[in-house]
Amino acid sequence: MKNKIALVTGGTSGIGLEIAKQLLATGAKIVVNYAHNEKQADIARTELGDCMFVCADISDESAVKNMFNQIKQKYGKLDYLVNNAGTNTDAFIRDFEAAEFQRVVNVNLVGKFLCTKYAIPLLSNGASIVNISSNLGVRPCAESSAYNAAAAGIINFTKSTTLELAGTGIRVNTVSPGFTPTPLSLSGWTTSEIEQKKLSNPMRRNATTTDIANTVLFLLSDKAAFINGQNILVNGGSVMN
Ligand SMILES: NC(=O)c1ccc[n+]([C@@H]2O[C@H](COP(=O)([O-])OP(=O)(O)OC[C@H]3O[C@@H](n4cnc5c(N)ncnc54)[C@H](OP(=O)(O)O)[C@@H]3O)[C@@H](O)[C@H]2O)c1
């Protein structure tokens, strides 16, 4: 992946940060996106060194357009797009504020559409997109309907993108992680729920960010040259949400 140009949205924390680290280790040049947390971005800057960082809310079309203009100006092209940035709000449907539901769907699903839309002109034969969805996209849990619906939508959006990019040599796949301890996931589950997830998993552990990043890098690489439109569940074989 030497000298390939990669954009990792939400690359300053958790799964995205690990993907960025692994890409960097292969010799790729990476663009790291985030939207809110400057303190966490500074930590990522220290860990990743001299990369291009772009603060842009992926649910804001003009911010996304501006981010891709910056990438075009600096590199002129893009080889890998990792649509990773995501958010969540825990609420039961009866209590869910419509605006909050829309915010989650806008970041998690519409954000991937916007980044894909503005990436396409920079991508060419051999390029690869990985969309990060979730186990919850196929096995939903209660109190997380916006996140679950967006996750299911991402899996279908990947397949739609694959069809529209037919004949271009650009591949698109989804990676759906099971529970992976990160700032996002740790805020949504109690310690005993997390322990229960471990015990019920056939591998008797939860995923690590390394497990997820390994799969993403494989799908981006030419080793996955005939894998297209797929959803890879990286969940240890769990049949639970
Ligand atoms: N951890 C899990 O168990 C798990 C399981 C299944 C799927 N996933 C998915 O994996 C992805 C990464 O999650 P994570 O657990 O690594 O979360 P995380 O540690 O909280 O990282 C989320 C990243 O997304 C960025 N982000 C959030 N909103 C954004 C926005 N509107 N525009 C641009 N960047 C934004 C954050 O930066 P700022 O805060 O600075 O905006 C941060 O860099 C998400 O799509 C999530 O749904 C996670």
The ligand as an SDF file (V2000), in Angstrom:
LIG
                    3D

 48 52  0  0  0  0  0  0  0  0999 V2000
  -17.0030    0.0690   18.9650 N   0  0  0  0  0  0  0  0  0  0  0  0
  -17.9160   -0.7970   18.6180 C   0  0  0  0  0  0  0  0  0  0  0  0
  -18.3120   -1.7080   19.3970 O   0  0  0  0  0  0  0  0  0  0  0  0
  -18.5240   -0.7620   17.2550 C   0  0  0  0  0  0  0  0  0  0  0  0
  -19.2930   -1.8500   16.8360 C   0  0  0  0  0  0  0  0  0  0  0  0
  -19.8580   -1.8100   15.5790 C   0  0  0  0  0  0  0  0  0  0  0  0
  -19.6420   -0.7360   14.7410 C   0  0  0  0  0  0  0  0  0  0  0  0
  -18.8940    0.3160   15.1800 N   0  0  0  0  0  0  0  0  0  0  0  0
  -18.7020    1.4420   14.2530 C   0  0  0  0  0  0  0  0  0  0  0  0
  -17.3220    1.7200   14.1250 O   0  0  0  0  0  0  0  0  0  0  0  0
  -17.1430    3.0990   13.7850 C   0  0  0  0  0  0  0  0  0  0  0  0
  -16.1080    3.7030   14.7130 C   0  0  0  0  0  0  0  0  0  0  0  0
  -16.6160    3.6680   16.0270 O   0  0  0  0  0  0  0  0  0  0  0  0
  -15.6810    3.6630   17.3240 P   0  0  0  0  0  0  0  0  0  0  0  0
  -16.2770    2.6990   18.2450 O   0  0  0  0  0  0  0  0  0  0  0  0
  -14.2480    3.5640   16.9420 O   0  0  0  0  0  0  0  0  0  0  0  0
  -16.0180    5.1370   17.8930 O   0  0  0  0  0  0  0  0  0  0  0  0
  -15.1390    6.3050   18.5340 P   0  0  0  0  0  0  0  0  0  0  0  0
  -13.9360    5.7720   19.2160 O   0  0  0  0  0  0  0  0  0  0  0  0
  -16.0950    7.1490   19.2850 O   0  0  0  0  0  0  0  0  0  0  0  0
  -14.6510    7.1200   17.2330 O   0  0  0  0  0  0  0  0  0  0  0  0
  -15.5870    7.7940   16.4400 C   0  0  0  0  0  0  0  0  0  0  0  0
  -14.8180    8.6730   15.4550 C   0  0  0  0  0  0  0  0  0  0  0  0
  -15.7780    9.2900   14.5830 O   0  0  0  0  0  0  0  0  0  0  0  0
  -15.5800   10.7140   14.6110 C   0  0  0  0  0  0  0  0  0  0  0  0
  -16.8590   11.3660   14.3480 N   0  0  0  0  0  0  0  0  0  0  0  0
  -18.0100   11.3120   15.0730 C   0  0  0  0  0  0  0  0  0  0  0  0
  -18.9580   12.0590   14.5020 N   0  0  0  0  0  0  0  0  0  0  0  0
  -18.4150   12.5940   13.3730 C   0  0  0  0  0  0  0  0  0  0  0  0
  -18.8820   13.4400   12.3500 C   0  0  0  0  0  0  0  0  0  0  0  0
  -20.1400   13.9290   12.3540 N   0  0  0  0  0  0  0  0  0  0  0  0
  -18.0390   13.7810   11.3430 N   0  0  0  0  0  0  0  0  0  0  0  0
  -16.7610   13.3200   11.3110 C   0  0  0  0  0  0  0  0  0  0  0  0
  -16.2520   12.5180   12.2620 N   0  0  0  0  0  0  0  0  0  0  0  0
  -17.0760   12.1570   13.2810 C   0  0  0  0  0  0  0  0  0  0  0  0
  -15.0150   10.9910   15.9950 C   0  0  0  0  0  0  0  0  0  0  0  0
  -14.3080   12.2250   16.0460 O   0  0  0  0  0  0  0  0  0  0  0  0
  -14.9780   13.5370   16.7550 P   0  0  0  0  0  0  0  0  0  0  0  0
  -15.5100   13.0820   18.0740 O   0  0  0  0  0  0  0  0  0  0  0  0
  -13.8520   14.5090   16.8590 O   0  0  0  0  0  0  0  0  0  0  0  0
  -16.0340   14.0040   15.8290 O   0  0  0  0  0  0  0  0  0  0  0  0
  -14.0610    9.7980   16.1390 C   0  0  0  0  0  0  0  0  0  0  0  0
  -12.8660   10.0600   15.4260 O   0  0  0  0  0  0  0  0  0  0  0  0
  -18.5340    3.7470   13.9020 C   0  0  0  0  0  0  0  0  0  0  0  0
  -19.0860    3.8700   12.6100 O   0  0  0  0  0  0  0  0  0  0  0  0
  -19.3250    2.7430   14.7200 C   0  0  0  0  0  0  0  0  0  0  0  0
  -20.6950    2.7820   14.4260 O   0  0  0  0  0  0  0  0  0  0  0  0
  -18.3240    0.3350   16.4040 C   0  0  0  0  0  0  0  0  0  0  0  0
  1  2  1  0
  2  3  2  0
  2  4  1  0
  4  5  1  0
  4 48  2  0
  5  6  2  0
  6  7  1  0
  7  8  2  0
  8  9  1  0
  8 48  1  0
  9 10  1  0
  9 46  1  0
 10 11  1  0
 11 12  1  0
 11 44  1  0
 12 13  1  0
 13 14  1  0
 14 15  2  0
 14 16  1  0
 14 17  1  0
 17 18  1  0
 18 19  2  0
 18 20  1  0
 18 21  1  0
 21 22  1  0
 22 23  1  0
 23 24  1  0
 23 42  1  0
 24 25  1  0
 25 26  1  0
 25 36  1  0
 26 27  1  0
 26 35  1  0
 27 28  2  0
 28 29  1  0
 29 30  1  0
 29 35  2  0
 30 31  1  0
 30 32  2  0
 32 33  1  0
 33 34  2  0
 34 35  1  0
 36 37  1  0
 36 42  1  0
 37 38  1  0
 38 39  2  0
 38 40  1  0
 38 41  1  0
 42 43  1  0
 44 45  1  0
 44 46  1  0
 46 47  1  0
M  CHG  2   8   1  16  -1
M  END
$$$$
